Amino acid sequence: MKTNGLTLLFFIFTLTVACSTKRNKEKEREVNSKDSLSEYVGPNYKHYKQFSNYNFTTEKQWDSLNNVFEYPKHSSNDVVHKDYKTFGWHLYSKGSAYKNYNFSLLWGISYFSYIVNPETGSYKNIHQWKTTALIDSAKVKNCKVFLSVSNFGARDNTIFLNNPNAQKTLIDSLSSLLTYRGASGVNIDFEGIHSKSKKKFSDFIILLSKELRKKNPGHMVSVALYAVDYNTIFDIKLINPYVDFYTLMAYDYYGGFSKNAGPVSPLRSSEVWGRNSIESSVEYYLKEGVESKKLIVGLPYYGAKWQTDNVPIPSKVEKFLAHEEYSSTKELLDLNKYPTSFDTISSTQYSVYEENGVMNQLWFDDSLSLSHKYDWVKSKKLSGVGIWALGYDHGDTELWVLLANKFGQKK
């Protein structure tokens, strides 16, 4: 009996350890680490940090930095379908890349970005908002124009959301800037908000919406949603009556913080890639009260590259190397003839290759993977898709053709 008792205890201990190990592995895969939003650096914030020290005052200077002076233009007889909203972000650092955009296929475009000075509410920079021909080019094609409004990190968001005077200044400034360019509205991109600021963020969105509409009833307010709202910042039921639409940042599920290389924008949840995915993000926000016709799913025109310790997927990360734009990804793969594979679990492309004696993994989206994701968005009867970011294709027409096929209709 004593032996049997010891055997039973050993069995229970082994089972407990196994279950604990499984739970830990599942938790690890959940984005791959439950990041602290005050420290997390996503693509939007990373872009701001990367280019914030350039004191350029013209688009021509940005074009020179990008070493791009001509942009082939995609043209077709299609316009965006009346039942969908296609939405893209134009980064100020892309200069005049908008010369290659097919505005007829875009319902809306947002100029990124009004960078908030949290102490005052005025802007640190609005770049070429007052002068860019992007706005005129878009409006000629009936594409609505928005101004992104960005504030990054728990510190800056706490300072701003605790300052009513700064909020008033920001609202007045936005109203003036929208009126000056005849723009349609704003896209609020506040990232890293502390959980204690949840109510104040909601109050700000409500105040912003009311005040902008007082001055112009046609002005729209949209809010960028996190892929995973760890701190439950968005009180959808409270702000929903004041928000015209939401843009879900459905990317960077795997990135510089990840322990394993993996898909930047996995379509579905899985044992391999974890619970967090486009699917789980959409389900979460719908349950929170976002109406399907108000939800635009933002998808990446970029990928991520890691140095890994082995070939099979998923592979442990040795070092995060870079985020790669669609154009540079295509150039890298075509030039070196690196093999690509399609991961059916996440609906994402990837390439495993050796470079300078080390193994690299590159995960990215292209016309094949985006086609699957576009079809899924349509099957869920969501509002449409967003593009982070326009210009990352550097004039390649392949993704415009896909957009026309999935969300276009003849003129």
C-alpha positions, 0 to 999 in steps of 0.5 A, a space after each residue: 500500500 505504501 508503494 502504491 501511495 508513493 506511485 500515485 503521488 509521483 504520478 500526480 506530481 508528474 501530471 502537475 508539472 506537465 500541465 504547468 509546462 504546457 500552460 507556460 508554453 501556451 502563455 509564451 506564445 500569446 504574443 510571444 510575451 505579455 508586453 508592458 505597453 509603456 515599454 512596447 515599441 510597435 511599428 507606429 511608434 518605431 517609425 516616429 522614433 526612427 525619423 523624429 530627428 530629421 528636420 526636413 521641411 519638404 517632401 523632396 528631402 524625404 524623397 532624396 532620403 528614400 532614394 526614390 524619385 519616380 513612382 510608377 502609378 497603378 491605374 484601373 477602371 475600378 473604384 472602391 466598392 460602395 459596401 467597403 471602406 479601404 483605408 491607408 496610412 501615408 507616412 510623412 517620411 515617404 515624401 511624395 510616394 502618394 504620386 503612385 497611389 490609386 486613390 480611386 481604390 481608397 475610401 480614406 487615407 490618413 496622414 501620419 502624423 500630428 505628434 502631440 506635445 503632451 504638456 501643451 496639446 499643441 504639436 511637436 510636428 505636423 510635417 507637410 500637412 499644410 502643404 502636401 499635394 496628397 490631400 488635393 490628389 485624394 479629394 479629386 478622386 473622392 477619397 476622404 482625408 484624415 489626420 492621424 493624431 499620435 501620442 506614445 507611451 504611458 508617461 506622455 499619455 498620462 500627462 496629456 489625459 490629466 491636463 484639460 487645458 492641453 486637451 482643449 488646445 489639441 481639439 482647437 488645433 485639430 479643428 483649425 488644421 482640418 478646416 485649413 485643408 478641408 479634411 474629413 476627420 482624425 484618426 486617434 492613435 494613442 499607444 501605451 495608455 496606462 490602465 488607470 487612464 482608461 476613463 480619462 481616455 474615454 472622456 477625451 474621445 467624447 469631448 473631442 467628438 463633441 467639440 469637432 462636430 460643433 465646429 463642423 458636423 461633418 468631421 469624423 472621429 476614428 480610433 486606432 485599436 490595439 491588436 491585443 488590449 491587455 489593459 482593457 483601455 477601450 470602453 467601447 460601449 461608452 465611446 461608441 456613440 461618438 466614434 465613426 469607425 475603428 481601425 484595428 492594428 492587426 499586426 506585430 503579433 510577432 516582432 522584436 519582443 518575440 522569443 520565437 520567429 513567427 507571423 506578423 499578422 496570423 489570421 487564426 488562433 492556433 496551438 503553434 502560434 498562440 491564441 492572439 491573432 486577427 481572428 481573436 482580436 476581431 472577436 474580442 472587439 465585436 464582443 466589446 460592442 464594436 459594430 462590424 460595419 464600423 471595424 476596419 482591419 489594418 494589415 501589414 505591408 511589411 514583414 519581420 526578420 530574425 536570426 534563429 537557432 535552427 531551421 524548423 518552425 517555430 524557431 527560437 530567436 537568437 536576434 531580431 534583425 529588422 522590420 522589412 517593407 514589402 518592396 525590400 522583402 521582394 527585392 531580397 527574395 528575388 535577388 538572392 532567389 531565396 525559397 518561400 513557403 506558405 504557412 497555412 496555419 497563419 496564412 502567412 508567407 515565410 522564408 528560411 535561408 542562410 546569410 553570412 553563415 547564420 540562419 534567418 527567418 523572414 515572415 511577411 505578407 504578399 498578394 497570396 496571404 493578403 488575399 486570404 485575409 481580405 476574403 476572411 474580412 469580407 466573410 465576417 461582413 466587416 467594414 473593410 481593410 486598412 494598410 500599414 503603410 502605403 508606400 511600403 510597396 514603392 510603386 509595385 502594382 501587385 498589391 493594388 491589383 489585389 485591392 481592386 480585385 477584392 474591394 473594387 467595382 467598375 466605375 
